[in-house]
């Protein structure tokens, strides 16, 4: 008798670094963790909501209804106190819609020129939404506190990791070993909060074969 296939969770991202983190954080669960690479042709979702939750919900629900699979989406950003919480929900497009992470980091550092270290406090925030095709959903949030460096450090991670200094480790997030980052990051905190309820939610909203 063949083993029953594990329920599938579709992660609505094409970001390789983000997918790698999610698989590391949730890989111990009895779930197949799929990506958009496994289901070609997914519709594009505009992430122009006013909050992280708005964007994550729109993406998760749109892809869940299109794919007919339980779908996880997150929206994350970096909030810098000296900039009034910016770039926040606009983090991925801070330097413009056609720009990359390096351009976003460069713009952030220019905006903080002359700001002393003590005033460069910041946090990464992640909001995850898991949605089912029938509209059911659950959501969690995670935060990681730190400050912005004067120059990038480290070659790991992605996004703003090279300029985000994590004081307890005295390293940037791009210098942290992956195992350490997967303990302390905003996405790790959110995934731990999701962990206990995720398997039951996916099972409850996956049709029996």
N, C-alpha and C positions, 0 to 999 in steps of 0.2 A: 504494500500500500504506500503510495507516494505521500511525502510530507505536504501538509497544507501550506500553500504559499503565504508568505508574510504580507500583511496589509501594506499598502504603499502610501507614502507621504511625498507629495510633489513640492519641491522647493522652487519658488518662482523667482529664479535669478539666473543670470548669465555671468555673474561675477565669480570667477574661478576661486579667488581668495575667500570670498564669503561662503561659497559652497563647501570648500575644504574645511573651514571652521565648523560649519553646521554638521557636517558628517563626523567630524571628530567629537563634537559635543553630544550628538544624539546617536552615535554609532553603536552604543551598547543596547539600544532598544530593539525589540523584535519587529522592526519595520524595514521595508525597502525604501531607501531615501533616493528619490529620483530628482533629476533636474530638468530644466527646459530643454536641454540637449537630448533628453530621452523622449520628448514629445514635440517634435518640430512643428512649426506653424502657429505657435501661440500668438494671440493678439498682442499688440503693443498697448501698454497702459500708461497714460499720462500721470506723472507723479507731481501734480501741481496743487495738492491739497494744502490746507493751512497748518496741519499738524502731522507729526509722524504717524499717528493712528489713522488719520484720513488716508494717507498714501498707502500704508500697509493693508488696510481694509479693502481699499479699491483694488489693489493688485491681487490680493489673496482671493477675493470673491469673484473677480473677473476670470481669473485663471481656473478657479475651481469649477465654475459653471461651464467654461469652455471645455475643460479636460474631463469633467465628470470624475474628478479625483479630489480627495482632501488636499488642500494646498496651504503651504506655509509661506508667508511673505513678511519681510521686515522693512522698516525704514529706520535709518540711523543717521546720526549727525554729530557734529562737534559744536559745543556751545562755549564761547569764550566770554568770560565776564567783562573784560575790558571793552568788548565790542557789543555789550548789551545782550549777550546770548547768541549773537551771530557767529558763524553762518547758519547754525541750527538746521532747520528743515531744508535749507537751500545748500547744504554742504556739498552735495555731489555736483552742483552746478555753480559753485561760488564764483569761478572765473569765467563763466559763460557756458552755454549748453554744448558747445563743440570742444570744450577744453578737457584736459586730462587731470589726473591727480597731482602731477608735478606743478601744473599751472595753478591749481587750487591752493596747494601748499605755499607757492611763491606769493600769491596774493595775500594769504593770511599773514605771512611773515612781514610783508610790506605794511599791512595795516597795523602791525604791532611794533613797528620800528620805534625805538625810544621808550617803550613801556618796560619798566623794571620787572625782574623775575617774580617778585612777590605779588605783582598785579596781573600776572599772566595766567591766573587760575582758569581752568577749563574742565569740561567733562565730555565724555562720549556718552550718548544716550541711544538706546535701541528699543524700539517697540515692535513686537512680533504679533502678528495675527495669523491664526490657523482657521481657515474657513472650509465649509463643506458645500457641495453643490446645492443643497437645499436651503442654504442661507445661515445655518448654524455657525457659530464662531466662538473662539476664545482668544484672549489677548493677555500678554505679559509685557513687562518693561524691565530693562536693566540699565544701570549707570556705572561708569567708571570715572573716578575723580583724578585729576592730575593738573599739569600746567604745560604751557606752550614754550618750547625751546627757542633759542635764537637762530639755530641752524639745524637742518636735519641730521639725524644720527641713526645708523643701522641700515641693514639691507633687507630685513624681513618684513612681514606684514604687508599692508597695502593702504591706500588712501592717505590719511593724515598721520598714520602710525609713526613715521620718522621724526615728527616734531612734537609728538605727545609724550611728555615725560611722566612716568609713573613713579612717584616718590618712594613707596615702600621697597622697590627693587633698585632704585637709583639708575634706571635705564629708560630709554624711550621704548615705546611698544614695538618698534622695528628692531630693537636689540634683544628683546625678551625671547627666550626659547619658546617654541610653539606650545609646549606643554604648560608653561607658566602663563602665557597669554590666554590659553584656553581655560585657565582657572579664574582669571581676574577681569577679563574684558567685559564690556557692556553686553556683548552678545552672549558670553558665557553665563553671566548673571541671569539674563533673560531666559536662556535655554534651561538653566537649572530650575527656574520657577515653572517652566513649561513641562519639564520632565515627567512629573508625577501624574499629570492629567492627559498627556498626549496619546499614549497607547489606547486608552479607553475611548478617547474622542475619535481617533482614526477608525478603530474597530466598529464603533457605533454608527459611523457614517460611510462605511465601505460595504457595498452590496455583497451578499454571499454568492459565491460562484456555483 
